[in-house]
């Protein structure tokens, strides 16, 4: 049995009371009719009020539904825009061209093929001359002695054969380059004890004579850590990252090829510089300097300089933490630079992120953080059409027996691809022989072995 609504019950109760009151006062029929008429009028008024309330509620609900629908439409439109933007970004990055044929299998990785002793191998350089592949392993010191030989090996894809020894003093890096038809090799020397020059030992340039490298020129540097060769508008330059002289506040040097030799072109203020890299974005040229230590803190900004047409001028500061290396690479239409951060003094931690920055048409902005452990080197290489970045994780604060990581450049960033453990690793260097890609991993410990890996699949 259905129930009357509350408002009807109230009206009925009031009507009953009024009729009862009328009967107590008089039996006059006119009184009863009047009261009944008033009750009906009240009932009609109540019904109208109820209808108005229902109409208002209906209107309010409709407005809320329209608002919700509008918001849902806006969210859907935003999601569609985000999807379109994401697809566009992904389309700008080249995807792997590996098809599982020839040298490129579906599963690829770096496999160790050679382990060999090298005296504190902080750097390496490779080059091909007359069909032969050479690998120079740069040695810093042996048993505390800085004046030792670095070795140039000939490599056939399976074995290393000593080809030439080069006398070096605390050497940390080398770069091979060609000017005209002549071949050269520049070596960054950090500390010399042969002639007691200390950090003022000169770096050296060697020239290929057809069968080996002969000494060509000595260049003034102070605690040189890295060297990079590059060309701008048919002008050749050699840039040295200088770590220190009497203090870590010193100058890094840019030399220019002039009249058959290198002459000092520009001195750039630097704080414990450990790496230098030339970067080209369209028609613009930059020089990035990774700064490791100021003399009081490792939390020292690294610097990027812009070529003005006449010299390098300061362009941007990048916050870094004991920066050991800076490298550049491109993917699609985008240009990136990466800084290997080794140490954060504020937290006394080596387990800190290294950073990748992307050119946004105005400056380099932070793009991605990579978890690293005392990172000392970044190496960009290609294998089977895919681009990778190898990170040297040197020390986690407890041990140097830790894995380094090879990242794949995929989609809109770097993703971990493979872990490789080399004791006390300091540097990576990649090179190609025939259709094969190889990686040299240098250990900075006399007691540990360096290694060569082959990319297989």
HELIX and SHEET records of a PDB file:
HELIX    1   1 UNK A    6  UNK A   25  1                                  20    
HELIX    2   2 UNK A   29  UNK A   91  1                                  63    
SHEET    1   A 4 UNK A 109  UNK A 117  0                                        
SHEET    2   A 4 UNK A 449  UNK A 456 -1                                        
SHEET    3   A 4 UNK A 436  UNK A 443 -1                                        
SHEET    4   A 4 UNK A 425  UNK A 433 -1                                        
SHEET    1   B 4 UNK A 121  UNK A 129  0                                        
SHEET    2   B 4 UNK A 132  UNK A 139 -1                                        
SHEET    3   B 4 UNK A 147  UNK A 155 -1                                        
SHEET    4   B 4 UNK A 160  UNK A 169 -1                                        
SHEET    1   C 4 UNK A 171  UNK A 179  0                                        
SHEET    2   C 4 UNK A 182  UNK A 189 -1                                        
SHEET    3   C 4 UNK A 203  UNK A 208 -1                                        
SHEET    4   C 4 UNK A 213  UNK A 219 -1                                        
SHEET    1   D 4 UNK A 224  UNK A 232  0                                        
SHEET    2   D 4 UNK A 235  UNK A 242 -1                                        
SHEET    3   D 4 UNK A 249  UNK A 258 -1                                        
SHEET    4   D 4 UNK A 261  UNK A 271 -1                                        
SHEET    1   E 4 UNK A 273  UNK A 281  0                                        
SHEET    2   E 4 UNK A 284  UNK A 291 -1                                        
SHEET    3   E 4 UNK A 302  UNK A 307 -1                                        
SHEET    4   E 4 UNK A 312  UNK A 318 -1                                        
SHEET    1   F 4 UNK A 323  UNK A 331  0                                        
SHEET    2   F 4 UNK A 334  UNK A 341 -1                                        
SHEET    3   F 4 UNK A 353  UNK A 359 -1                                        
SHEET    4   F 4 UNK A 364  UNK A 371 -1                                        
SHEET    1   G 4 UNK A 375  UNK A 383  0                                        
SHEET    2   G 4 UNK A 386  UNK A 393 -1                                        
SHEET    3   G 4 UNK A 403  UNK A 410 -1                                        
SHEET    4   G 4 UNK A 413  UNK A 421 -1                                        
END                                                                             
